[in-house]
Amino acid sequence: MPTPSLVRSATYWNRKLHIHVGLFLLLFIWLFAFSGLLLNHGSWKFASFWEERNQTTSQTHIQVPPNLDSSQVMGHVVQQLGIAGEVSDVAMTPDSVDFRVTVPGHGRSLHVDFRKGICTQKEFTFNVWGKLRTLHTFNGVGRGNAPSSPNWWVTYTWLVAMDGIALCLLFLCLSSWVMWYKVRRQYGWGIVALGLGLSGAVYFVLLLKLW
């Protein structure tokens, strides 16, 4: 059996960590809650972004490296253009390479003609609402190429941060249950809230399984 001092110490650190982790996650939770609302309600006029996007097309003369390995060509091109982002949708032919370079809310489709030494860029930029929407689902893995992994250091950092936030949210839920359990007699409605939450989660899991 745990000693009373050990129980008091565990209770103290549980409350302390719960408060500080919650404060750390405050803006992250608001960010994902708000961007989640934008994803669920794409018809909201004030958050329109697709119609407000900016699109431009430009051509730039580049130096094509003698070694036509796709990764070296793309690295050489983005370095000459002074751009950075997640590289995806690569299509290589003997005479050209097509690929995309994206960051949340901003993307480029590039076509490099090896013979002419010309890179054609089709660039699009979203407003702040579009950036929030894309940031919500940004993980560097394209839908058409799921086995691929992120190749931009910012994407790796973002993914590690999201894993950390997910673990912190799990801790917040567990520590909330622990704090409630110690005072459950004074907060009887807590069992109702817990039961409703569990019932809703189980319902949707079973519903998805049936589908």
N, C-alpha and C positions, 0 to 999 in steps of 0.2 A: 504493500500500500504506500502511495506517495505521502511524504511527510507534509504537515501543514505549511511549513516554510517553502517547500518545493512547489506546492500548489499556488501559494501567494506569488512566488517568483514567476511561475508560468503565466498566471493571470495578468500580472503587471506587464510582462514582455509581450503578451498577446495583444493587449490594449494599445501599448506603445507602438508596436509594429503596424497594427491595423490603422492607426491614425496617420502615421507617417507615410505608409505605402499608399493610403487613400489620397493624401495630399499630393504625392508624387504623380499619381495617375490621373489627377483631376482633369487637366487639360486634354490628355490623351483620350479619356472617356468621353469628354464633350466633343472632341474632334470626330471620333468614330460614331457617336450617337447622331451628330448633326449630318455627317456625310451619309450615314445609313438612312436617315429621313429623306435626303435628296435622292438616293437610289430608289427608295420605295415610292416616291412621289415626283416622278419625272415631269408631270404636267404642271407643276408649280411655275407660274410665269416669272416670278422674280429670280428663280434659279435657272433660267434658260441659259444653256451654254453651247449647244450644238449649232443653233442658228447664229450665234454670236461669234463663232470661231473665226479666226483669221487664217487665210491660206495664201501662200505665195509659192512661186516656182522660180528657180534660178539655176544658172549653169556656171560652173567654175572649172578652169583648166587646172589639172593636177598632174603630178609626176607618177606614172605607174611603175612600181618596182618590177625588176626583171623576173623575180620569183612570183608566180601567180598563185601561190597558196592563198586560199580565201581569207584566213585569219590575218595574214601579213598584209594583204591588200586592204582589208577593212581598217586595220590599225593604222596603216599609212594614210588612208583617206581621211579618217576622223582627226588625225594629228594635223594634217595640212589644213583642214577646214576649221580647226580649233573648237571642236565640239566634243561632248561627252554624253554618255547615257547608256541605257541597256540595249544591246544589239540583238536583233531577232529577225526572223523571216528571211534567212539567207538563201539566195538562189544563184548558183554559180554556173556560168557557161564558159566556153573557151574564149569568147570575145567580151564578156561583161560579167558584172556581179550586181545583184540587187539585194538590198538589206534595209532594215529600219533601225533608227536610233531614237529611243524614246526616254523621256523623263515624265513624271506626272504632270499632265496638262500641256505637254509640248512634245511633238514628234516630227521626225523627218523620214521620208521615203527616199532612198538614194539609189540612183542608177549610174554605175561607172562603166563607161565605154573604154575598153583597153586600147583600141586602135586609135581613137581620136584623143584620148587623154582628157576626157570631159566627164565631170560628175554633175548629174542633174538632180537637184533637190526639190522635192515637193514637201513644203513645211506647213504645219498647222499648229495653232496655238489656241488654247481654251482660256476662258476667263476664270476668275477665282472659284466659281461654282463647279466648273468642269475639272479644275485641279483637285478640289476636295473629293469629287466623285471618283476620279481615277486613283487618287491616293488611297482611298478606302480598299481598293482591290489590287493595288500595285504589289507584285511579288516577283516580277522579272521572268515569269514563265508564261509563254504564249499558249493560248487555247489550242492552236493547231500543232503545237510541238510540246506537249506536256512533259516528256522525259527530260527536256533541256533544263539547265540550271542557270541561275543568274551569273552574269559576267561583268557587272559593274560594281565597284566597291561600295557605292552608296546603297545599292540594292541589298547587298549582303548585310550592311549595317542596319538597314531598315528591317530586314527579316529577323535579325538577332533581337532587335528592339521589340518587335511584335511578339516573339517567343517569350521575352521577359515580361511583357505586359500581360500576356495570357497566363503565365505562372503567377504573377502578382494578383490577378483577378481571382484565380483559384484560391489563393491564400486568403484574400478578403472574404470570400464566401465561407470558407472553413472557419476563419476566426470569428466571423459574425455569428455563425452557429454556436461556437464555443461560448461566446459572451452571452448569447441569449439563453443557452442551456443552464448557465449558472443562476440566472434570475427568472427562469421560466414560470415560477409561481406568481411573480408580480406582473408578468407579461403573457397572460394566457392566450391572447390573440396571436401570439407568435406562432403557435402550432397551426393555427388556421392559415396564416400566410405561408408557412412552410409547406403545408399540405396542398394548398392551391398551386404553388409553384411547381412542386413535384408532379402533381396531377397534370398540369399543363404540359410539362416537359415530356412525360410519359405518353400523353395523348399524341403529341406531334411526332415523337419517335415511332410509335406504333402506326400512325397514319402514313408516314413515309415508308415504313416497311411494307405495309399493305399495297402501296402504289408500286 
